[in-house]
Amino acid sequence: PLVESGGDLVKAGESLRLSCAISGAMHSIQNMAWHRQAPGKQRELVASISSSGTTNYADFVKGRFTIFRDNAKRTVYLQMNSLKPEDTADYYCTVTGIRGFRSGDYWGQGTQVTVSS
């Protein structure tokens, strides 16, 4: 599974760093990404990073959030700066890889981020 951490209650303008570590056997790890889901809203992609380091960001986080990965630690991070109340959501990491004989996207359990105004 994927083990996420870093969610917290912060004030607008503050920063948080989310972490997502791969536990157990997984190989051929390709894309890693963060999604989020706010109460009453659909889940949306926040940022992704390929195995070569190419990143993509949703427009609503560009310039504020940074996704990066440490392949040796098998961990993906999301650095979130200048947080806004509208960033409040459950954040989920996803990893594309192979576990056993199954190739696909694996999801973390989610970590809650709450930004107060």
C-alpha positions as CSV (number, residue, x, y, z in Angstrom):
1,P,0.0,0.0,0.0
2,L,0.8,3.7,0.0
3,V,1.4,5.5,3.3
4,E,0.5,9.1,3.3
5,S,1.3,11.7,5.9
6,G,1.5,15.4,6.4
7,G,-2.1,16.6,6.4
8,D,-3.0,19.1,9.1
9,L,-5.0,22.1,10.0
10,V,-3.2,25.4,9.0
11,K,-4.1,29.0,8.4
12,A,-4.3,30.6,5.0
13,G,-0.9,31.6,3.7
14,E,0.9,28.8,5.5
15,S,2.6,25.8,4.1
16,L,2.4,22.0,4.3
17,R,4.4,19.1,2.9
18,L,2.6,15.9,2.1
19,S,4.5,12.6,1.8
20,C,3.5,9.3,0.2
21,A,5.7,6.3,0.7
22,I,5.4,3.0,-1.1
23,S,5.5,0.1,1.3
24,G,5.9,-3.5,0.2
25,A,7.0,-4.8,-3.1
26,M,6.4,-2.7,-6.2
27,H,8.4,-2.3,-9.3
28,S,8.4,-0.5,-12.6
29,I,7.1,2.6,-10.9
30,Q,6.1,5.1,-13.4
31,N,3.8,8.1,-12.8
32,M,3.2,9.4,-9.3
33,A,0.5,11.9,-8.6
34,W,-1.6,13.7,-6.0
35,H,-5.3,14.1,-6.3
36,R,-7.7,15.8,-3.9
37,Q,-11.4,15.7,-3.1
38,A,-13.2,18.5,-1.3
39,P,-16.5,17.9,0.6
40,G,-19.3,17.7,-1.9
41,K,-17.0,17.9,-4.9
42,Q,-15.5,15.5,-7.4
43,R,-12.0,14.2,-7.0
44,E,-9.5,16.2,-9.1
45,L,-5.9,15.9,-10.2
46,V,-3.5,18.3,-8.4
47,A,-0.1,17.4,-9.8
48,S,1.8,14.5,-11.3
49,I,5.4,13.6,-12.0
50,S,6.7,11.0,-14.4
51,S,9.5,8.6,-13.9
52,S,11.8,11.0,-15.8
53,G,10.8,13.9,-13.6
54,T,8.4,15.7,-15.9
55,T,5.8,17.5,-13.8
56,N,2.3,18.7,-14.5
57,Y,0.1,20.9,-12.4
58,A,-3.6,21.9,-12.2
59,D,-4.0,25.5,-13.0
60,F,-5.4,26.2,-9.5
61,V,-2.1,25.2,-7.8
62,K,0.5,26.4,-10.3
63,G,3.1,28.6,-8.7
64,R,2.1,27.5,-5.2
65,F,2.5,23.7,-5.1
66,T,5.5,21.6,-6.1
67,I,5.5,17.8,-6.6
68,F,8.8,15.9,-6.4
69,R,9.9,12.4,-5.8
70,D,12.8,10.5,-4.2
71,N,13.1,7.2,-6.1
72,A,15.6,5.8,-3.6
73,K,13.0,6.3,-0.8
74,R,10.1,5.4,-3.1
75,T,8.4,8.5,-1.9
76,V,6.5,11.3,-3.6
77,Y,6.0,14.7,-2.0
78,L,3.7,17.6,-2.4
79,Q,5.0,20.9,-1.1
80,M,2.1,23.3,-0.7
81,N,2.8,27.0,-0.1
82,S,0.5,29.9,0.1
83,L,-2.4,27.7,1.1
84,K,-5.9,29.0,0.6
85,P,-9.2,27.9,2.3
86,E,-10.3,26.4,-1.1
87,D,-7.4,24.0,-0.8
88,T,-9.2,22.3,2.0
89,A,-9.7,18.6,0.9
90,D,-8.6,15.0,1.4
91,Y,-5.4,14.5,-0.6
92,Y,-4.7,11.2,-2.2
93,C,-1.5,10.0,-3.8
94,T,-1.5,7.5,-6.7
95,V,1.4,5.5,-8.1
96,T,1.4,3.6,-11.4
97,G,3.5,0.4,-11.0
98,I,3.5,-3.4,-10.8
99,R,2.7,-5.2,-7.6
100,G,2.9,-9.0,-8.0
101,F,1.4,-9.6,-11.4
102,R,-0.9,-6.6,-11.3
103,S,0.0,-3.5,-13.2
104,G,-2.1,-0.5,-12.5
105,D,-2.7,2.6,-10.4
106,Y,-2.5,2.3,-6.7
107,W,-4.1,4.7,-4.3
108,G,-3.3,5.9,-0.8
109,Q,-5.8,6.2,2.0
110,G,-5.9,9.9,2.0
111,T,-4.7,12.6,4.3
112,Q,-6.8,15.6,5.4
113,V,-5.7,19.2,4.8
114,T,-7.8,21.9,6.3
115,V,-7.0,25.6,5.7
116,S,-8.7,28.2,7.8
117,S,-9.2,31.7,6.8
